[in-house]
Amino acid sequence: MKTVRNAVGRDIPVELEGRKLKPYKGLFRNPPPKRKAGGYFGYVKPGDKKLLASLEDAIHSCKLKNGMTVSFHHHLRNGDYVTNLVMNTIADLGFKNITVAPSALFPVHEPLVDLIDQGVIHSIEGSANGPVGDAISHGRMKGLSILRSHGGRVRAIESGELKIDIAFVAAPSADDQGNSNGMFGKSACGSLGYAVADSIHARKVVIITDNLVPYPCTPISISADYVDHVVEIPCIGDNQKIVSGTTMIATDPQKLSIAQNALDLMVHTGIFRNGMSFQAGAGGISLATTKFLGELLKEKKYVACFIDGGVTEHVVDIYKNGNCAKILNGQSFDVKSIEDLISNPDHVEITPNYYANPWNKGSLVNILDAVVLGATEADIDFNINVNTHSDGRLLHGIGGHQDTAVGAKLSMMMMPIYRKKNAIIRDRVTTVTTPYQAVDAIVTDIGVAINPERKDLLKALKGSPMKVYDIKEFRDMAYAQTGTPAEPEYKDRIVSIVQFRDGTVLDTIRQVKD
Amino acid sequence: MKTVRNAVGRDIPVELEGRKLKPYKGLFRNPPPKRKAGGYFGYVKPGDKKLLASLEDAIHSCKLKNGMTVSFHHHLRNGDYVTNLVMNTIADLGFKNITVAPSALFPVHEPLVDLIDQGVIHSIEGSANGPVGDAISHGRMKGLSILRSHGGRVRAIESGELKIDIAFVAAPSADDQGNSNGMFGKSACGSLGYAVADSIHARKVVIITDNLVPYPCTPISISADYVDHVVEIPCIGDNQKIVSGTTMIATDPQKLSIAQNALDLMVHTGIFRNGMSFQAGAGGISLATTKFLGELLKEKKYVACFIDGGVTEHVVDIYKNGNCAKILNGQSFDVKSIEDLISNPDHVEITPNYYANPWNKGSLVNILDAVVLGATEADIDFNINVNTHSDGRLLHGIGGHQDTAVGAKLSMMMMPIYRKKNAIIRDRVTTVTTPYQAVDAIVTDIGVAINPERKDLLKALKGSPMKVYDIKEFRDMAYAQTGTPAEPEYKDRIVSIVQFRDGTVLDTIRQVKD
């Protein structure tokens, strides 16, 4: 297999399963084409009905064929019922070789593994977390898995690289014309931002709702002029399961130390200031950092110009205390954030195009001051892995990791130096998810390491009480506890491609040995 | 010149100034192509600045060239300063042969006539009302004028028929990234819906604001991810002049009788009912009808499912009385409607794509129960003219006339039988703006005439107290007062094309004799 070494030192095949791959060349080295792919017209006349009696009717009406691509959004996260329902219906109807393009998958989507085994699902373009990722790692899926960031996914959709035949949109509220939002109904999930690009660009769009309301369903998050069909089902999900393990605040002392160090780093680099912006996240450490940041903003009587994210009650509390002017909501992680999204005019739903697409006319991440991000591994070059565990198994998606790391003035990667017998900070990450060029700081419980390219940050920290380490020191401390980590054992087959947000390839993931 | 007779009996050139023209063939006889034209990517990096020091800088940065197309929206109506400012700047910079694509023009845009005479403006694709229309009628513009409805304009933009090089968006509030809305600021105009398609599809988008606010400017009506540049100027307009002659309620008895007859027609055809929908408009008669409808809804304790439009205080009053569930706002006509748009979650901004594009996946007009529309003339075939006066001069745009006439279950054309010495109802309209196939009823002060194709309406009215006339009776009454109208005297040259909303040609407008 002919390969080319990319700008993070990984050897990338020139071609794989008929796809020509572009190696990653560095930040902003793959400019967009001039024009986006055009969406699809419709031709709906007065009296035409969009509301269909069943999902089967919608699938037939949209003319699904073997080999086509269907998409889903993940706002209901581990409480989503719609992806499994639609894919099982597609399987029952006898379709094969379908490409699934979810914005993310969760443990609840384990039933897809059977459909992978049966050949109903040929490939997955989108985050393949948990059991589905594990199945992919074990070589059970016939086709490739393509991993993209939130911004990269929208870029792929807008450019026509990812062609969606049918977008299935789980909608907590919808009317019979297809206007939808996630704010009301028993399955309310807040923002529906991830589904917006799908609705604009897919050949066909099907709204699936358990809360059909009179026209017009407002606010209009998904707009009727992009919707082909509406189907009512008894239940689209369990919104109590939006909050999963990844959305509960950290309590153990090590994690709280990491969060405190992130806050201190913002303070001592001057990023913490009146009018700053911050992206909050879902992980326990990130939630703790958000909470600490809120407390310091309050103490200093500062007002952040905006906090975006992954919105939780902690962000809402900062707003309610008067320490944040606006909340920009790409995902809602709890009931309090949904309630606030409904009632607070300063709390606004945003799309991943608005937030992170590297090929649009300017995304939110470009003007972000600080972001805290998780990692499964970091290496001494400052590359970050969030996709695979150290045994080589694909278990997590990219999310907004690359996008915010590139955009934010201070991107902080939060991690312990080691976990049990596993060195987190090491010579070489198992998989490069976010390239070192985008990573500003590694934040651990004992101190921070700063990317040597960020001389401005190093200068700012001189003389500060911040404990700044050389990243190799972190590696050495880790190895002292865990020994030098062994490379995972792989088979030859590449099962997954890790794209950079601009569509170039950062790394590949190979099938693990059983 | 080779012509083809279209489905309203008008002879349409097969080709005109290099454009191939499709004759109008009837409602829904010109289906869309499969795909829309794609918008334009950008490539904005962290630290890039969108805010420019001057309009000249923005024009240069957008690489304007002779022969290109620039667009404007008309939410500030007769109070708009931006169109004249930009076009004068373009003239000062020495550009020629520019096509202007406004969503509408008003008397305030009279200075454009000089630019037409100077050859700066070559053609106008968009409503050319008042003095500019008059100049076009007198053959002063070198190129063609293309008239489109609101829905037709969006269709043309989305299909690539109307290619906009630079969209200039007057924004009452904007941030330095380009997020904009019309709701706040000294020049607040409410909705910015007309500019949304321009912002999504134009090659370059320039926000012009007199109220630069901290990021993020919310609500986000125009989204930063579509904006190339932002320019701050002292004043974008005078929002006191949004309310012009066309947005004041009728007071004279004849007009009030027309409005009352429209209400009675809704009642006796069963269109007036609990849960009905209604489009309100800006004309004096339309405003009176809205007011009367509100009073009757209140009396009967009915709740309209929505009222869209052209939102005025009269619509807001209906909502506040509890007689309307939602307000869908395509244009805001007064301060009260803007205040309500800001504060009322049931009052929602909509775009003309959502509202009226015949080629999308279903527009609002398709589910509209009733609309009241004005006219300069109607003919005995039920064709309607709103573009020209009976002397042949182009003085008005199409607005949503065709769109709502096609979509609404009951489209009512409101007019007196004659005005002074001019027969309004006549054998043949000077110009066909809305084809008879879309017109349900002519409503005058003395009674109504029903399109004979609407046998259901005629049946419903049998035995009702409604005075139903044969339309020829109206013509006869008119001619008895005015004499048989003379055809306007024209020169040979065609100066304007009246498109149907689907892009086919309903009629042409010829140069008038001086």
Chai-1 contact restraints between the chains, C-beta under 6 A:
chainA,res_idxA,chainB,res_idxB,connection_type,confidence,min_distance_angstrom,max_distance_angstrom,comment,restraint_id
A,F28,B,K45,contact,1.0,0.0,6.0,A-B,restraint_1
A,P31,B,Y43,contact,1.0,0.0,6.0,A-B,restraint_2
A,P32,B,F41,contact,1.0,0.0,6.0,A-B,restraint_3
A,P32,B,Y43,contact,1.0,0.0,6.0,A-B,restraint_4
A,R35,B,G38,contact,1.0,0.0,6.0,A-B,restraint_5
A,R35,B,Y40,contact,1.0,0.0,6.0,A-B,restraint_6
A,K36,B,G38,contact,1.0,0.0,6.0,A-B,restraint_7
A,K36,B,G39,contact,1.0,0.0,6.0,A-B,restraint_8
A,A37,B,G38,contact,1.0,0.0,6.0,A-B,restraint_9
A,G38,B,R35,contact,1.0,0.0,6.0,A-B,restraint_10
A,G38,B,K36,contact,1.0,0.0,6.0,A-B,restraint_11
A,G38,B,A37,contact,1.0,0.0,6.0,A-B,restraint_12
A,G38,B,G38,contact,1.0,0.0,6.0,A-B,restraint_13
A,G39,B,K36,contact,1.0,0.0,6.0,A-B,restraint_14
A,Y40,B,R35,contact,1.0,0.0,6.0,A-B,restraint_15
A,F41,B,P32,contact,1.0,0.0,6.0,A-B,restraint_16
A,F41,B,W359,contact,1.0,0.0,6.0,A-B,restraint_17
A,G42,B,N360,contact,1.0,0.0,6.0,A-B,restraint_18
A,G42,B,K361,contact,1.0,0.0,6.0,A-B,restraint_19
A,Y43,B,P31,contact,1.0,0.0,6.0,A-B,restraint_20
A,Y43,B,P32,contact,1.0,0.0,6.0,A-B,restraint_21
A,V44,B,K361,contact,1.0,0.0,6.0,A-B,restraint_22
A,V44,B,G362,contact,1.0,0.0,6.0,A-B,restraint_23
A,K45,B,F28,contact,1.0,0.0,6.0,A-B,restraint_24
A,P46,B,N366,contact,1.0,0.0,6.0,A-B,restraint_25
A,P46,B,G407,contact,1.0,0.0,6.0,A-B,restraint_26
A,Q177,B,G362,contact,1.0,0.0,6.0,A-B,restraint_27
A,P214,B,C305,contact,1.0,0.0,6.0,A-B,restraint_28
A,P216,B,F306,contact,1.0,0.0,6.0,A-B,restraint_29
A,P216,B,K326,contact,1.0,0.0,6.0,A-B,restraint_30
A,T218,B,V348,contact,1.0,0.0,6.0,A-B,restraint_31
A,S223,B,Y354,contact,1.0,0.0,6.0,A-B,restraint_32
A,A224,B,G362,contact,1.0,0.0,6.0,A-B,restraint_33
A,D225,B,N353,contact,1.0,0.0,6.0,A-B,restraint_34
A,D225,B,Y354,contact,1.0,0.0,6.0,A-B,restraint_35
A,D225,B,N360,contact,1.0,0.0,6.0,A-B,restraint_36
A,D225,B,K361,contact,1.0,0.0,6.0,A-B,restraint_37
A,Y226,B,K361,contact,1.0,0.0,6.0,A-B,restraint_38
A,V227,B,K361,contact,1.0,0.0,6.0,A-B,restraint_39
A,D228,B,K361,contact,1.0,0.0,6.0,A-B,restraint_40
A,C305,B,P214,contact,1.0,0.0,6.0,A-B,restraint_41
A,F306,B,P216,contact,1.0,0.0,6.0,A-B,restraint_42
A,K326,B,P216,contact,1.0,0.0,6.0,A-B,restraint_43
A,V348,B,T218,contact,1.0,0.0,6.0,A-B,restraint_44
A,N353,B,D225,contact,1.0,0.0,6.0,A-B,restraint_45
A,Y354,B,S223,contact,1.0,0.0,6.0,A-B,restraint_46
A,Y354,B,D225,contact,1.0,0.0,6.0,A-B,restraint_47
A,W359,B,F41,contact,1.0,0.0,6.0,A-B,restraint_48
A,N360,B,G42,contact,1.0,0.0,6.0,A-B,restraint_49
A,N360,B,D225,contact,1.0,0.0,6.0,A-B,restraint_50
A,K361,B,G42,contact,1.0,0.0,6.0,A-B,restraint_51
A,K361,B,V44,contact,1.0,0.0,6.0,A-B,restraint_52
A,K361,B,D225,contact,1.0,0.0,6.0,A-B,restraint_53
A,K361,B,Y226,contact,1.0,0.0,6.0,A-B,restraint_54
A,K361,B,V227,contact,1.0,0.0,6.0,A-B,restraint_55
A,K361,B,D228,contact,1.0,0.0,6.0,A-B,restraint_56
A,G362,B,V44,contact,1.0,0.0,6.0,A-B,restraint_57
A,G362,B,Q177,contact,1.0,0.0,6.0,A-B,restraint_58
A,G362,B,A224,contact,1.0,0.0,6.0,A-B,restraint_59
A,N366,B,P46,contact,1.0,0.0,6.0,A-B,restraint_60
A,G407,B,P46,contact,1.0,0.0,6.0,A-B,restraint_61
